[in-house]
Amino acid sequence: MKDDITPKAKVPLAGRLAGKTAIITGGANGMGRAAVQMFAEAGAKVAVFDIATDAGRALETEQKGLGREVMFIEADVTRSDTVRAALAQVNAAWGPVDTLFSHAGTIIVKPLHDSTDEDYDRLMAINVRSSFIVCREVVAQMRRNGGGSIVITSSIGGEKGFALESIYCMTKGAVLQLARSIAAEYRDEGIRANAVCPGFVKTAHGLREIDELDGLGQSWSDSSLNAVQGRLCEPEEVAAAALWLSTDEASFVNGTALYVDNGWYAKG
């Protein structure tokens, strides 16, 4: 890919989320990790909910070493009791949560006719149930405390159909609709909800997806990737979009799907 056209300029972050208390689910690796780093640099207190304990603890140590307020909590966000306990831990340390980036998710690349009930249940739990539970618990808190911002990670596959990713596309369409529905239901209580919808991203998750698609005969060569989105997206570019949606700069942006795909969705 054309890495030489990757943006090099660093956007100033200091103070953009000053005074905010944020939760980032799935924040131990990849795009989530990039978001933790950016949100913390921007001045937010950031709680990371993830099951990747070693990576999460290493991230917490790294960020604290930089003077940032980051707390890792091992939490299976598909379970209501675990999420409530983790949220209570954040509240005890920092008070109410006003910023949520619901990013936890995964993918299964497989033909629909080979997909199992277990595949469906797993992806629905990790991608959809987790967002439902975390958003429900945080919305209840935001209503009591004057509002807040929610961003959910959907995908370009939330509105486009892709072969070999039928269950994944279902889940990403579901969380996109969750964001829109929260925006419609809670706008007048000061709660905004939006979704980021990336294309292919240069993370372990994104590179595995490309490899598995290639292995099933759907070739994603450099030229194929270049034709649809120009180059691989950097995880920091998705994190920056989520951060902007979480700031007061985006105060009138509500219920939107923000495509982070270099024009792929627009081009068709």
Order of alpha helices (4+ residues) and beta strands (2+ residues): beta-alpha-beta-alpha-beta-alpha-beta-alpha-alpha-beta-alpha-beta-alpha-alpha-alpha-beta-alpha
